[in-house]
Amino acid sequence: MFIIIGNFSVINPSRAYMSIFQWNLFHRSPQKLAALAMVAGVPESAISISREATGVNLFLHIKKPF
């Protein structure tokens, strides 16, 4: 079983446009997203990161149970 969490990547060409409308999002690199999971107690061996074709959306996959 996996838990999957989405996050916007720092590679987001629409970032400036989104801020005009005060859509303030947390943009993270794959490394920062993995580090966030590890701070929450997830072992590194249970973590993988994927992205969709444009690279704008990252997906943190946490394998359960760990």
Secondary structure, 3 states (H helix, E strand, C coil): CEEEEEEEECCCCCHHHHHHCCCCCCEECHHHHHHHHHHCCCCHHHEEEEECCCCCEEEEEEECCC
